[in-house]
Amino acid sequence: MKNAIRAARRPGVFYFSAGKADIQTDSDFYAKIARIMLNDIINYTLPFSFTILVACALTCLVSMLMIFLFRIRRINEAMQHPYLKKLPWERHTFGMRATILLDYFLRIMFPRRKKGMAGQANLLLAHIDPTDVPNSLKWPIIGMWGGCLLGLIVMPLLWVMIYLKMNAGL
């Protein structure tokens, strides 16, 4: 008992474990607390980030199907992209079609931007007022590109959580 009292006067944290008195420094104690908290954070964020990623993928898929199966003609008539004056929609490559849809998305979401990709889209589609485009044509474009961009943000978070869970021994 005298050793326990003497040990308690030293700097650090005094605690009992398995019936024996153990001395642990403050940094070890806080490292264990941080490890326990990190384990809890990972246990909550890993399924949450996976759920968000699946929701983004499904939203993007449903929006793409809606665009390419039912709405593309009406969207192109309403938005009138300048690239479609040179070649019809069907003659553009898939990458060019995605670029045109991205321009539509950037014009709808960021109508006042002057710089960057959104600024270029606003220059190309200056003849369109985003408030005049019907919501039935807006939601598939916003759903497709919004799901893609949010998924790109969530995916690295999911990878980090999986890495921490698998390799850190949490």
C-alpha positions as CSV (number, residue, x, y, z in Angstrom):
1,M,0.0,0.0,0.0
2,K,2.9,2.4,0.7
3,N,4.2,1.8,-2.8
4,A,0.8,2.7,-4.2
5,I,0.7,5.9,-2.2
6,R,4.2,6.8,-3.1
7,A,3.5,6.1,-6.8
8,A,0.4,8.3,-6.6
9,R,2.5,11.3,-5.7
10,R,4.5,11.0,-8.9
11,P,3.2,12.8,-11.9
12,G,0.8,10.8,-13.9
13,V,-2.5,9.0,-13.4
14,F,-3.0,6.5,-10.6
15,Y,-5.6,3.8,-11.1
16,F,-6.3,0.2,-10.2
17,S,-6.6,-2.6,-12.8
18,A,-7.0,-6.3,-12.1
19,G,-6.4,-5.7,-8.4
20,K,-2.9,-4.2,-8.9
21,A,-2.0,-0.6,-8.7
22,D,-0.7,0.6,-12.1
23,I,0.9,3.9,-12.9
24,Q,0.3,5.4,-16.3
25,T,1.5,8.7,-17.6
26,D,-1.0,11.4,-18.7
27,S,-0.1,11.0,-22.4
28,D,-0.8,7.2,-22.3
29,F,-4.1,7.9,-20.6
30,Y,-5.2,10.5,-23.1
31,A,-4.0,8.2,-26.0
32,K,-6.3,5.5,-24.7
33,I,-9.2,7.9,-24.4
34,A,-8.6,9.2,-27.9
35,R,-8.5,5.6,-29.2
36,I,-11.8,4.8,-27.6
37,M,-13.4,8.0,-28.9
38,L,-11.9,7.4,-32.4
39,N,-13.4,3.9,-32.3
40,D,-16.8,5.3,-31.5
41,I,-16.5,7.9,-34.3
42,I,-15.5,5.3,-36.8
43,N,-18.4,3.0,-35.8
44,Y,-20.8,5.8,-36.5
45,T,-19.3,7.4,-39.6
46,L,-18.4,4.2,-41.5
47,P,-22.0,3.1,-42.0
48,F,-23.2,6.7,-42.4
49,S,-20.7,7.5,-45.2
50,F,-21.5,4.2,-46.9
51,T,-25.2,4.9,-46.8
52,I,-24.6,8.4,-48.2
53,L,-22.5,7.0,-51.0
54,V,-25.1,4.4,-51.9
55,A,-27.8,7.1,-51.9
56,C,-25.7,9.3,-54.2
57,A,-25.1,6.4,-56.6
58,L,-28.8,5.6,-56.7
59,T,-29.8,9.2,-57.2
60,C,-27.3,9.6,-60.0
61,L,-28.5,6.4,-61.6
62,V,-32.2,7.3,-61.4
63,S,-31.5,10.8,-62.7
64,M,-29.4,9.5,-65.6
65,L,-32.1,7.0,-66.6
66,M,-34.7,9.8,-66.5
67,I,-32.6,12.1,-68.5
68,F,-31.4,9.7,-71.2
69,L,-34.7,7.8,-71.6
70,F,-37.4,10.5,-71.3
71,R,-36.2,14.1,-70.9
72,I,-33.1,14.8,-73.0
73,R,-34.9,16.3,-76.0
74,R,-37.0,18.6,-73.8
75,I,-33.9,19.6,-71.8
76,N,-31.9,20.5,-74.9
77,E,-34.8,22.4,-76.4
78,A,-35.2,24.4,-73.2
79,M,-31.5,25.1,-72.5
80,Q,-30.2,25.4,-76.2
81,H,-26.5,24.7,-75.7
82,P,-24.3,26.4,-78.3
83,Y,-22.5,23.0,-79.0
84,L,-25.8,21.6,-80.2
85,K,-25.9,24.1,-83.0
86,K,-22.8,22.6,-84.6
87,L,-23.7,18.9,-84.1
88,P,-27.0,17.2,-83.0
89,W,-27.1,15.5,-79.6
90,E,-26.8,12.0,-81.1
91,R,-23.5,12.8,-83.0
92,H,-21.7,14.0,-79.9
93,T,-19.5,11.6,-77.9
94,F,-20.6,10.5,-74.4
95,G,-18.0,12.8,-72.8
96,M,-19.3,15.7,-74.8
97,R,-22.8,14.9,-73.8
98,A,-21.7,14.8,-70.1
99,T,-20.0,18.2,-70.6
100,I,-23.2,19.7,-72.0
101,L,-25.2,18.4,-69.1
102,L,-22.5,19.7,-66.7
103,D,-22.8,23.1,-68.2
104,Y,-26.6,22.9,-67.7
105,F,-26.0,21.9,-64.0
106,L,-23.5,24.8,-63.4
107,R,-25.8,27.3,-65.0
108,I,-28.8,26.2,-62.9
109,M,-26.8,26.0,-59.6
110,F,-24.4,28.9,-59.9
111,P,-26.0,31.5,-62.2
112,R,-23.9,34.5,-60.9
113,R,-20.4,33.0,-61.1
114,K,-17.9,34.7,-63.3
115,K,-14.8,32.5,-62.9
116,G,-14.0,28.9,-63.3
117,M,-16.1,26.2,-64.9
118,A,-19.3,27.8,-63.7
119,G,-18.3,31.1,-65.2
120,Q,-17.6,29.4,-68.6
121,A,-21.0,27.7,-68.4
122,N,-22.7,31.0,-67.6
123,L,-21.0,32.6,-70.6
124,L,-22.1,29.8,-72.9
125,L,-25.7,29.7,-71.6
126,A,-26.1,33.5,-70.9
127,H,-29.3,33.4,-73.0
128,I,-31.0,31.1,-70.4
129,D,-32.6,32.4,-67.2
130,P,-32.4,29.5,-64.7
131,T,-35.6,30.5,-63.0
132,D,-37.5,30.1,-66.3
133,V,-36.5,26.4,-66.7
134,P,-39.2,24.2,-65.4
135,N,-38.5,22.1,-62.3
136,S,-39.4,18.9,-64.2
137,L,-36.3,19.5,-66.3
138,K,-34.1,20.8,-63.5
139,W,-34.3,17.9,-61.0
140,P,-32.8,15.2,-63.2
141,I,-29.8,17.4,-64.0
142,I,-29.3,18.5,-60.4
143,G,-29.8,14.9,-59.2
144,M,-27.3,13.4,-61.6
145,W,-24.5,15.9,-61.1
146,G,-25.3,16.6,-57.4
147,G,-25.1,12.9,-56.7
148,C,-21.8,12.6,-58.5
149,L,-20.2,15.5,-56.8
150,L,-21.4,14.6,-53.3
151,G,-20.3,11.0,-53.9
152,L,-16.9,12.3,-54.8
153,I,-16.7,14.0,-51.5
154,V,-18.0,11.1,-49.5
155,M,-15.9,8.4,-51.2
156,P,-12.5,9.5,-49.7
157,L,-14.1,9.7,-46.3
158,L,-15.4,6.2,-46.6
159,W,-11.9,5.0,-47.7
160,V,-10.3,6.7,-44.7
161,M,-12.8,5.1,-42.3
162,I,-12.3,1.7,-43.8
163,Y,-8.5,2.1,-43.6
164,L,-8.7,3.2,-40.0
165,K,-11.0,0.3,-39.1
166,M,-8.9,-2.3,-40.8
167,N,-5.4,-1.2,-40.1
168,A,-5.6,0.7,-36.8
169,G,-7.0,-2.3,-35.0
170,L,-10.1,-0.4,-33.8
